[in-house]
């Protein structure tokens, strides 16, 4: 699982029918030194399937790979990254 910050949304012209009812977000992964910092390093953004309603600026927990599709079992959804939580606060010790 990764922690990421939402930086935008994706608009699709067509999508798989099993993906109705949610949206796609663009996020950047955060390292521990970036969690409570206003200054973020430039990292490769990735696209995430969201059913929770995260918005730009939110910190989120992201499940990837097979774990991203696990909440939908036995249904099959063609996703690789899923918003598993919207984080209110993160403390790093």
ABEGO torsion letter per residue (X at the ends): XBBBBBAEBBBBABBBAAABGBBBBBBBBBBAAAAABABBBBBBBBBBBBAAGBBBGBBBBBBBEAAAAAAAOABBBBBABBBABBBABBBBX
